[in-house]
């Protein structure tokens, strides 16, 4: 579009050029007060900005950067500083900074200069080339580098964010408590509106003279456990355990926390512990819970290898030297029993309730060594609800289903990797759990269900808990889905694509018992009969392939292994093979 100015030069100078892309927007002309007022996404922020009195004093005459939350961000905000001048000041920096020049932190205009922490995460889905998501504290920048100019000619920059930046403010409003360190939060939590008791961890920090670590540093991530009455557990919190609660030289807010494990200060030849934050989202995507997991890769008797899980009670508290997350219990050490861990983990509540309602038949309290493979709450929502209701209404079947998830002895991932072929008899004394271990994950098969371990090796005083993504003993997949998804059955699935043989397994209308040859069985055929193997898999003899697979199939009935063993002893067992 061409604009003709004629003699009216002011008409040209008043034109505002706007360039949009999926993640960037540039605006030339006007100061930020005008640009914010014109943006329909920022009406709430504009109202609070004008009410704060900051607009005239700063924005019209200085070089500044503003991180402006959207209307949706304010609608979600539940903090204590809704109309506070301090709240607005914490979104302003007294210099113009574009995304290409972001440092790791920016001193805010808040009295005391509490920093705004900047994080850049690589996002492969942004498009070609190296694209990144940018975060200010826990807020993602959804539009960046919107530039304007003050009346006095100073450059100004606006970044639109999807979350309100909540400052860490003292009450009473004493300047000496402004811009606190992690140590100050630990020592005086109530001054900052934190109602949780942190005294247990504070005492351990003092005992081992670790205050300097929480007081200084250029930017760390601190996980501070709230107090509890588990004295045995706290007695094991020494200087090495304290170190395992700190990620050095990285300020990681929860929304931008990397998916991979992060190294902590506990990184020695004797003890190596890493940390990751997990987002446990509900099946309907309507709610979530945050938890942190410490993973000790190298340990010794007091600090064994394995995982300790803690719920994040209060995340994302910005401090002078990084960010603080309050958590429900100490990391690394765990002196609770398997039963106690099961009780306290809200993500395992469904299984825990079933165990409690069947305590007469399943006693976990005083067992010395045991391992549980526990479906998370989402696994129960994903199963066939008709079958599940039938099991709930049949006490004997319910107990057998629960016992299928329990084995005697301390079984961890190291045990499984040492002998992936090994199986473990479950507490129902009839069925076993079988495992497949790869570098990516461990799967467990039990009761006709193949589940993936999503969190392995949660340490307990008397064993381990492994969190799995499916309920064992209640199949929810068709035979077709299992054949397609299981790597060890890929050869049979490939053969079954000939003549559409696999298609009969797609629906749930018909029942089958299928004795599926494992890939290793076909490898033996290839070794002994290479020519015949090649002809079968190259599709030259589809009729013969169909007949071979038929001889592994019983139609119209689904027999468990226990039923087959019982039928084996009966002389009049009804065997109905498709190929006979």
ABEGO torsion letter per residue (X at the ends): XBBBAEABAAAAAABBBBBBBAABBBBBEEBAAAAAAABAAAAAAAAAAAAAGAAAAAAAABBBBBBBBBAAAAAABABAAAABAAAAAAABBBBBBBAAABBABBBBABBGGBBBBBBBBBBAAAEBEBBBBBBBEABBBABBGBBBBBAAGBBBBBBBBABBBBBBBBOBBBAAABGBBAAAAAABAAAAGBABBAAAAAAAAAAAGAAAAAABEAGBBBBBBBBBABAAAAAABBAAAAAAABBBGBBBBAAABBABBBBBABBBAABBBBBBBBBBBBAAGABBBBBBBBBBABBBAABBBEBBBBBBABBGBBBAAEBBBBBABBBGBBABBAAAAAAABAAAAAAAAAAAAAAAABBAAABABBBBBBBBAAAAAABBAAAAAAAAABAAAAAAAAAAABBBEBBBAAAAAABAABBBBBAAGABBBBBBBBAABBBBBBGGBBBBBABBGBBBAAEBBBBBABBBGBBABBAAAAAAABAAAAAAAAAAABGGAAAAAABAABBBBBBBBBAAAAAAAAAABAAAAAAAAAGABAAAAAAAAAAABBBGBBBBAAAAAAAAABAABBBBBAAX
